[in-house]
Amino acid sequence: MSIVLIDESGFMLQPLVRRTWAPKGETPIQYSWDRHDRLSVIAALTVAPRRRRIGLYFQIYDRNIRAEEVVKFLTMIHRQVRRRLLVIMDRYSVHRKAVRLLGERGVEWMEVEWLPAYAPELNPVERVWNHSKYGTLANFLPEDVRHLEEAVGKSIKEIQGNGNLKRAFFAHAGLEL
């Protein structure tokens, strides 16, 4: 049985302003428009049962993620790993509805464990968001939603290829592999 931890996050067109460098005596200025478009991203970290290899899957949407998208995402992961899943997620209403929908469909390839309420520090996927938003995409000013989508995809793909970083996300959550 593979372990799957999932979570969603939003990425805004407004830059996430972080501390930056500027020449001495000059205040750094970052110009942006008052735009409120956004992307929603769902991601999952998977742990293979024997070899403890960590996978990272994600999908980007230009709207809020609904239960149907969560169902499709979990189904896609199940097709990729080809074994039963132990899915660990928070009690977000969309997650609860997705689990109910899968149960109504008679899905037998999945068990669910719920994270405690208000405990994002226990979910290593939260570290994926932190690394992207506060690291590679800090102070990033996209031209439009497509430019943001490209940057978010590139940022998460960099994490996908870094096994040590993914392991650090689990260590930060206090989880042993």
Residue pairs with C-beta under 8 A, 6 or more apart in sequence:
1 49
1 83
1 84
1 85
1 86
1 111
2 46
2 47
2 48
2 49
2 81
2 83
2 84
2 85
2 86
3 46
3 47
3 49
3 85
3 86
3 88
4 44
4 45
4 46
4 47
4 74
4 77
4 85
4 86
4 87
4 88
5 44
5 45
5 46
5 87
5 88
5 89
5 123
5 124
5 125
6 42
6 43
6 44
6 70
6 73
6 74
6 87
6 88
6 89
6 95
6 125
7 42
7 43
7 89
7 90
7 120
7 123
7 125
7 126
7 128
7 129
8 40
8 41
8 42
8 43
8 65
8 92
8 94
9 40
9 41
9 43
9 129
9 133
10 38
10 39
10 40
10 41
11 38
11 39
11 40
11 41
11 132
11 133
11 137
11 148
11 152
12 36
12 37
12 38
13 33
13 35
13 36
13 37
13 38
13 142
13 144
13 145
13 148
14 32
14 34
14 35
14 36
15 30
15 32
15 138
15 139
15 140
15 141
16 133
16 134
16 137
16 138
16 139
16 140
17 30
17 138
17 139
18 134
18 138
18 139
20 28
20 139
21 28
22 28
30 139
30 141
31 141
32 141
37 144
37 145
37 148
39 60
39 61
39 62
39 145
39 148
39 149
39 152
40 60
40 61
40 62
40 63
40 64
40 65
41 58
41 59
41 60
41 61
41 152
41 156
42 58
42 59
42 61
42 65
42 69
42 70
42 73
43 56
43 57
43 58
43 125
43 128
43 129
43 156
44 56
44 57
44 58
44 73
44 77
44 125
45 54
45 55
45 56
45 124
45 125
45 128
45 166
45 169
45 170
46 54
46 55
46 56
46 57
46 77
46 81
47 53
47 54
47 55
47 177
48 54
48 55
48 81
49 83
52 177
53 163
54 163
54 166
54 167
54 170
54 177
55 80
55 81
56 128
56 156
56 159
56 160
56 166
57 73
57 76
57 77
57 80
58 156
59 69
59 73
59 76
60 149
60 152
60 153
61 69
62 145
62 149
65 94
66 94
67 94
67 95
67 97
67 98
67 100
67 101
68 98
68 101
70 94
70 95
70 98
71 98
71 101
71 102
74 85
74 87
74 98
74 102
74 110
77 85
78 85
78 109
78 110
83 109
84 109
84 110
84 111
85 109
85 110
85 111
86 110
86 111
86 112
86 113
87 110
87 111
87 112
87 113
88 112
88 113
88 114
88 115
88 123
89 95
89 112
89 114
89 115
89 123
90 114
90 115
90 117
90 119
90 120
90 123
91 114
91 115
91 117
99 112
102 110
115 122
115 123
116 122
120 126
121 173
122 173
122 174
122 175
123 173
124 166
124 169
124 170
124 172
124 173
124 175
125 169
126 173
127 168
127 169
127 172
127 173
128 156
128 159
128 169
131 155
131 159
131 165
131 169
132 152
132 155
132 156
132 159
135 155
136 151
136 154
136 155
136 158
137 151
137 152
137 155
140 151
142 148
142 151
159 165
159 166
167 177
170 176
170 177
